[in-house]
């Protein structure tokens, strides 16, 4: 994904001038960042940006942009030129010499896969409607490429034998201690970010920040799924310890197939009906049973199955399960029955 990010930001710099950029992939279910690329952005501002993004309502937050028709917003327009009306500007931008911000939620087929933010320095003129229109026209293509990148990076490695890893964070967010499994995964997840974070990986910081703001957030789920560089899907959870000190326990564990399937299915851009058929194929149902449950003909089911196989690059239900669940391709083929 890093090659894609670098090429994208270079291209954007030639079309829409900016002094800093932030591109994050997100877990579509929770809108939490799972990895991030930064160009010209101070690393010390990351925590302030996360707090403003996941905390109390502010202008142009991702959870707001995904509900807007254009999914694009810029700071000067949202605040009527009064930038200090935005918490993100006061706490995460102004202290670091950043001025206006142009951002877009990256949606493909109604599902959000990421967030792109462009920044201009304090001394430069802000963005305008023409810049927003350009980014809006490019956004669906960027989102589609981001989604395809996720599909292209699907794991080929077998899951490790590690059980859940646990890390304990102090109230200030610093790492206090961890199990060996958590230490390995924290180091691996840090490799997803460019530049590499000084403290915790972006996905862990996002989950912890969501936990601290759960009372005021719209989603309030302190969990995110992420594809690690090794090719293994991991789920990151955060919860508070019952010790009255504000300490946080972070659990990192292999993602269960039932949790992973909806995400991977969405990544292939299947239609609503294709997704319904796919979920039943993954459950091991025969095509005749699927036709009965969905009240459509067997011929129609076969057409949907063919479309699913074409989009996912497989030729059987067994291969489809292997593709989604990261298991061997020799599983049962109950769903191939006519």
N, C-alpha and C positions, 0 to 999 in steps of 0.2 A: 504493500500500500504506500510505502514511503516514496517510491518512484512516481506513482500516480499523483501524490500530494505535491511533490516538488514541481512536476511538469504543470500541474494545474495552477499553482500559485505564480509560476513564471509567466504563464499565458495571461492570467488575470492582471498581472502587473502591467502588461502591455495594453490592455483594454480599459481597465479602470485603475487609475493610479492610486497607490496606497503606500503607507510607510510601515505598516505592520499587519499581520494576518494570523488568523487562528482557524484551523479546520479540525473538527472533531467528528468521529464516528460515534453513534449512540446506539444503545439498546432500544429498539422500537417500542418495547413494552413499557419502559420506565422513563425514556428520554434522558437517561444518564450517560455521560460521556464514557466511552470505553477506551479510546485512544485519541491522541491529539498531536497535531503538527503546528509548530509556531514559527513564524518568520518575522524577525524584527520586533518581537514582543518580549518584554522583560519577564524572566521566569518567576521573579518574586511577586508578580501581579496575579499569578494563577489562582491562589487561594482567595483573593478578593473577588476575582471574576466568578469563581464557583459560588461563593457566598451570595453574591448579588443575583446570580442566575437561578439558584435553587431556593433562595429564601423568600421573603415577602415580595408581593407583587411590585414589579418595576417595569419600565418600558421595554418593549420588544424582547421579552423573554421567549425562549424557545417554545415553551408550553402555550404561549399566546400566538406566536407566528404560525404554528401548525394549524391553527383554527382560522387564520385569515385567508381570504381568497388568493392574495398574491404571495404570501409567505415571506415577503420582503419588508424590511423596515430600516430606517436610519434615524440616528439620535436627534439631529437637528430638527427633522420633521416631527418626530414624536413629542419633542419638548417645546416646540414653537421657538426654537433658538435658545431656550434657557437650559443649557446642558446640565447645570447644577441641580435641576429638578430630578435628575435620574441618580439613583443610588450607585449604579454601576459606574457612572462618570465620576462621582465624588470620591468613591473609594478605590476604584480599580483603574481609572484612566487618567484623570487630572494629576494625581501624584506622580505619574510616570511620563508626563509630557504628551499624553494622547489627547486628541481633540475629538472630531466626529467619528462615528462608527456606522458602517453599513453592514447589515447581516441578513441572512436568509436561512430558513429551514429547508433542508434538502429532502424533498418528498418524491417518491416514485410510487405510482399506483395508490396514492393516499397514505402510504406508510413512510414515516420519517426515518431516515438513515443517518442524518448528520446535521451539523450546524457549521456555517461558514461566516466568519466575521472579518471585515476589512476595516483598517483604522488609518486615519490621517493624523499627522503630528499637530500639536496644538497651534503652531504658527501657520498652518496651511488652511486654505478654504475648505469647508466641509463638502460632503457629497450633495448631489442634487437629484431631481426626479429622473434625469437622463441616465445617471449612474445606476439608480435603482431599477430602471426599466431594463438596462443591459444585463444586470445581474439576474433579474427575474426571468429573462429569456434563456439565460444559460443554466439556471438552477435545475430544471428537469433533467438536462443532459448530465450535469455533475452528479445529481442524485442517482441516475441510472448507472453511471460509471462506478460510483461508490458501491452500489449494490452488487454490480457485477464483480467488483474487486473482492467483495466478501465471498461470493460464490467461487471465484478462482482460487481463493486461499483455503478452500475447504480442506480439512485435515486428511492426511493419509496415514498419520502415525496411529499406532494402537494406543488406547488409554493406558496410563501408567497405573501401577498398583497402589499409588499413594491414596490414603484416605483424606478426609478433610484436614486442611492446615489452619491453624489458629494463630492470629497475631493480636497482641494487646497494645493499644495506643493510649498514651497519656492524654489528659484533658486538652493539652495544647496541640494534639494531633501528631506528636512525634512517636516513633516506634519504640516501645518499651521492651518487648520480648516477642519471640515467635517460635513455633515448632519448626523442625527442619523442613517439613513439606511447605509450610507457609513461606519460609525464607527463600526456598527455591522458586516458588511461584511469584513472589514479590519481585525478585530479580528478573524473572522472565517477563512479567507484565510491564516492568519499567522499560524494556526494550521496544515496546509498542510506540513509545512517545518520541517525538523529535521536537526540541532537544530532550535528552534523557532528564527526567525530573531529579531534583536534588533530594527530595524527601520520599514521597509515596507516588506510585503510578497514578496516572489520571483516573483510571477506573476506580481505584480505592478511594482517592480523595473525593470523587463524585458520590460514591455510596455513603461515605462518612458524612459529607455535607448534607446529603438528603436526610440522613438520620437526624441531624441536629435541627433541620428545618421542617421535619415531618408535620409538626403541628400547624404550620402555615402554608405548606405546599399543597398543590392541587392533586398530586399523585401519592406522595407519602409512602413510597415503597423503597426501602433501603436495600436494593438488590439490583445487580446487573449481570448479564451474560456477556462473555467476551471470548473471542478466538485467540488463544495464546500463540506466540511465534512457533512453538513446537508442533502446532496443529491440533492441540487439544482444547475443547471448549471448557471453560471454567465459569462457575457462578460465584460472585463475590457478594457476601452478606455482611451487614454490620448491625450490631445491637449494643445497648448500653449494659454495663455491669451494675449489679445491685450493691455498689459499695459507696454511693454518695459522693464520689470524687469526680464524676464525669468521664471516667475511663470508658473506652470502647473496645469491644471484641470484634475482630474482623475474621470471618470464616471464608476460606477459599477452597472450593471443592469441584471435582468434575461435574459437569452439567448432566443431569439425567436426560435420557432420550425423550421422555414425554415433555420436558421443558424446552428441549432444543428443537423439536420438530416444527412447531409453528414459526419459529424464526427462520429456519432454513427454507421452509416452504415459501415464506414471504419473499425471501431473497431471490427466488427464481422468477418472480413476477407472474405467478399463476393467477388465473381469473378466480372469482369467487366459487364457481362451480368446480373448476379444476382443483381448487384447494379442498373442497368437500370430498371429492373423489380420492384425492391423495391421502387425506387423513384416514379414510377407510381402508385404502390399500396398505398403509403403514400399520393399521390394526390387524391386518391379515385376513380381511374379508374377501370373499370371492366376488367376482364381477356381477354375477347374478344377484347376490345379496345386496350389493351396492345399488344396483338398478331398482330393486324392490324398496330399499330404504329411501332413496331419493325420488322414487316414483317417476323414473324415466326409463326409456327402453335400454336393453342391453347394447343395441347398436350405438346409442348415444354415449353410454358408458365407455364403450370401446374407443369412440372418437376422442373422448376426454382423456382416456389413458394414453392414447397415442400422442396427444398434445403434451401431456405431462412428461412422457418419456423423451420427446423431442427437446423440450425446454431444459430438462435436467441432464440430458446426455446419457441416459441409461436405456436398456432394452428389456428389462423385466422388473417385476415388483421386488424381487430379491435384491437386485442391484440398486433399486430405489431406496430400499431400507438400509443397505450398506452405505449409500451416499449420504443419507440423512443421519443415521445413527452411528456412523463410523465403525461398523462391524464388518466382518468378513463377508464377501459377496456370495457365499455358498448357503445362505439361509433358505428357509422354506419358501415355496412360491405358491402358496395357497391362492393368492389373489390372481394368479394367471389363469385359474380355471375359468372356463367359459360357462 
